[in-house]
């Protein structure tokens, strides 16, 4: 279902909102909102592809589909079962034909009722799938597991695929998590080199707030995002995008400039994972 309001079309994992961008670019008119939304969503994609990491906090968990009931224009989900057993809980992605784009779990009230962070588009009996799936990766071997995303807040489960095709669950009862680096120190056993692992975990940055210390580097990430949004918006706004002028003899010729400015490229390099 395509959102009718530009605000509802902003990627939920973007580090800047439409209001943030309007303020930063001093745009009071809403005439260019859809172009701004395209630039915001493209910024999230570019930043994550260039840095090879997911920047905003999200949860990787095996999907669970639950029959329930939604109410149109309401965040309430009722008539379900097992909501309190959902791996990850608050923050889980929620997918369903009756839901708004980018919906996530905002509050679990009981085993049968919860609230989403976006209003449902359709009311009635439905089913919702919670979770974006586990994260699969190959392990370098040993007792230290380098998680594929960082900073990591919580590891819910870790499984290893054996040669027979069976999944073995790793005991995490006493494991130590280096949240900033995204390294899980196992205290019970180790994993062989090049074994395939499946992890359910929460990782990524959170903005500071009155109830959450968040991550210090978040403001820098937002600064880079704002700069990139400005550049992409300019590309979308003007038919030829950004151009550079080259003087050849007595003539000046304009060429398309397909490179991002150096300050953006340098900022993205700052966000890349340092080899450990």
C-alpha positions in Angstrom: 0.0 0.0 0.0 1.5 3.3 -1.1 1.5 6.1 1.5 -0.6 9.1 0.6 1.3 11.4 3.0 5.0 12.1 2.4 5.7 11.8 6.2 4.4 8.2 6.1 6.7 7.4 3.2 10.0 8.2 5.0 12.1 5.1 5.6 11.7 4.2 9.3 15.4 3.5 9.5 16.5 6.9 8.2 18.6 8.9 10.6 16.8 12.1 9.7 13.1 12.9 9.5 11.2 15.1 7.0 10.8 17.8 9.7 14.6 17.6 10.4 15.4 18.2 6.8 12.8 21.0 6.3 14.3 22.8 9.2 17.9 22.2 8.1 17.2 23.4 4.6 15.0 26.2 5.8 12.1 25.1 3.6 8.7 26.2 5.0 6.8 25.1 1.9 5.7 21.5 1.5 5.8 21.7 -2.3 9.0 19.7 -2.5 8.2 17.2 0.2 8.1 14.2 -2.1 11.5 15.1 -3.5 12.8 15.5 0.0 11.4 12.1 1.0 13.1 10.5 -2.1 16.4 12.2 -1.1 16.0 11.0 2.6 15.3 7.4 1.6 18.1 7.4 -0.9 20.5 8.8 1.7 19.8 5.9 4.1 20.5 3.5 1.3 23.7 5.2 0.1 25.1 5.6 3.6 24.5 1.9 4.5 25.9 0.6 1.2 29.0 2.8 1.4 29.7 2.0 5.0 28.6 -1.7 4.7 26.6 -1.4 8.0 23.1 -0.7 9.2 23.2 2.6 11.0 19.9 2.9 12.9 19.1 0.3 15.5 17.0 -2.6 14.4 16.3 -6.2 15.4 17.1 -9.3 13.5 14.8 -12.1 14.6 13.2 -15.1 13.0 9.8 -14.0 11.6 6.6 -15.0 13.5 3.2 -14.6 11.9 0.2 -14.1 14.3 -3.5 -13.9 13.5 -5.0 -10.8 15.1 -7.2 -7.8 14.7 -6.4 -4.2 13.7 -8.5 -1.0 13.8 -8.4 1.5 11.0 -6.4 4.6 11.9 -5.4 3.1 15.2 -2.1 1.7 16.5 -3.9 -0.9 18.6 -3.5 -4.6 17.7 -5.8 -7.0 19.6 -7.0 -10.6 19.5 -3.5 -12.0 19.0 -1.6 -14.7 20.9 2.0 -15.0 22.1 2.9 -11.3 21.8 4.9 -11.4 25.0 7.0 -14.3 23.6 8.1 -12.4 20.5 12.0 -12.4 20.2 13.1 -8.8 20.4 9.7 -7.4 21.5 9.5 -3.6 21.2 11.2 -2.4 18.0 10.4 -5.5 15.9 9.4 -4.8 12.3 5.7 -5.5 11.7 4.5 -6.5 8.2 0.9 -7.0 7.0 -1.5 -6.0 4.3 -3.5 -3.8 6.7 -0.5 -1.9 8.2 1.2 1.3 7.3 4.6 1.2 5.6 7.5 0.9 8.2 5.4 -0.2 11.1 7.1 -1.5 14.2 6.1 -2.7 17.7 5.9 0.3 20.1 4.5 -1.4 23.2 3.5 -4.9 24.2 0.6 -4.7 26.6 -0.1 -8.4 27.0 0.0 -11.8 25.3 -3.0 -10.7 23.2 -2.6 -7.0 22.7 0.1 -4.5 21.6 0.6 -1.1 20.0 2.4 -0.2 16.8 4.2 3.0 16.1 2.1 3.7 13.0 -1.6 3.6 12.4 -3.2 0.7 10.6 -4.7 1.5 7.1 -7.3 -1.2 7.3 -9.3 -2.6 10.2 -10.5 -6.1 10.8 -9.2 -9.7 11.1 -5.7 -10.0 9.7 -2.3 -11.5 10.2 0.9 -9.7 11.0 4.4 -11.0 10.5 6.9 -9.8 13.2 10.6 -9.8 12.6 12.9 -9.2 9.6 14.6 -12.6 9.8 17.8 -13.8 11.5 21.3 -12.7 10.3 23.5 -15.3 8.6 27.3 -14.9 8.6 30.5 -16.9 8.4 32.6 -17.0 11.6 36.4 -16.6 11.6 36.8 -19.2 14.3 37.4 -19.2 18.1 35.6 -17.9 21.1 35.2 -14.3 19.9 32.3 -13.8 17.5 32.4 -10.7 15.4 28.8 -9.8 14.9 28.0 -8.6 11.4 26.5 -5.3 12.7 27.5 -2.9 15.5 27.1 -1.3 18.0 25.2 -4.4 19.3 22.8 -4.1 22.3 21.5 -7.6 22.8 22.1 -11.1 21.4 19.0 -13.2 21.7 20.3 -16.4 20.1 23.3 -17.8 18.2 23.1 -21.0 16.2 25.8 -22.9 14.1 25.1 -24.9 11.0 26.8 -28.3 11.3 28.1 -30.5 8.5 25.0 -32.6 8.7 22.8 -29.6 8.1 21.6 -29.4 11.8 21.6 -26.2 13.7 23.2 -26.2 17.1 22.2 -23.5 19.6 25.2 -21.9 21.4 24.9 -21.4 25.1 25.0 -17.6 25.7 24.2 -17.7 29.5 27.6 -16.3 30.5 28.7 -14.8 27.2 30.1 -11.2 27.4 29.1 -8.7 24.8 31.3 -5.8 23.8 28.5 -3.5 22.6 30.5 -0.8 21.0 32.6 -3.2 18.9 29.9 -5.8 18.3 32.0 -8.6 19.6 30.5 -11.5 21.5 32.9 -13.4 23.9 31.8 -16.9 24.4 32.6 -18.5 27.7 31.2 -22.0 26.9 32.9 -23.6 23.9 34.0 -22.1 20.6 33.0 -22.1 17.0 35.1 -23.6 14.2 36.6 -21.4 11.5 34.3 -20.8 8.5 31.3 -22.3 10.3 28.0 -20.7 9.2 26.2 -18.9 12.0 22.7 -17.6 12.4 22.1 -14.8 15.0 19.1 -13.1 16.4 20.3 -9.8 17.8 19.7 -6.0 18.1 22.3 -3.6 16.7 22.6 -0.1 15.4 22.7 3.4 16.8 20.0 5.2 18.8 19.6 9.0 19.1 20.1 10.5 22.6 16.8 11.4 24.4 15.5 12.3 27.8 15.1 8.6 28.6 18.0 7.1 26.6 21.7 8.0 26.6 21.9 6.8 23.0 25.1 6.9 21.1 27.5 9.8 21.1 28.3 9.5 17.3 24.7 9.9 16.3 24.9 13.7 15.8 27.8 13.2 13.4 25.8 10.6 11.5 22.9 13.1 11.2 25.3 15.8 10.0 26.5 13.6 7.2 23.0 12.5 6.4 21.8 16.2 6.1 24.6 17.0 3.8 23.9 14.0 1.6 20.2 14.8 1.5 21.0 18.3 0.3 23.1 16.9 -2.6 20.6 14.3 -3.6 17.7 16.8 -3.4 19.7 19.1 -5.8 20.1 16.1 -8.2 16.4 15.4 -8.1 15.3 19.1 -8.3 17.4 20.0 -11.4 17.1 18.1 -14.7 20.8 17.7 -15.2 21.7 17.3 -11.5 25.0 18.6 -10.4 27.5 19.8 -13.0 31.0 20.9 -13.2 32.4 23.5 -15.6 35.5 22.8 -17.6 37.3 25.5 -19.7 38.6 24.3 -23.0 40.3 27.0 -24.9 37.9 29.9 -25.0 34.8 27.8 -24.3 33.3 26.6 -21.0 31.7 23.1 -21.2 29.5 21.7 -18.4 29.7 18.0 -17.5 27.6 15.9 -15.2 29.2 15.6 -11.8 28.4 12.1 -10.5 30.8 12.1 -7.5 29.7 13.0 -4.0 31.6 16.0 -2.5 34.8 15.1 -0.6 33.3 16.1 2.8 30.6 13.5 2.3 33.0 10.8 1.2 35.3 11.5 4.2 32.3 11.4 6.5 31.2 8.0 5.2 34.7 6.7 5.6 34.6 7.7 9.3 31.6 5.4 9.7 33.1 2.3 8.2 33.9 -0.6 10.6 37.6 -0.7 11.7 39.1 -4.1 11.2 39.6 -5.9 14.5 
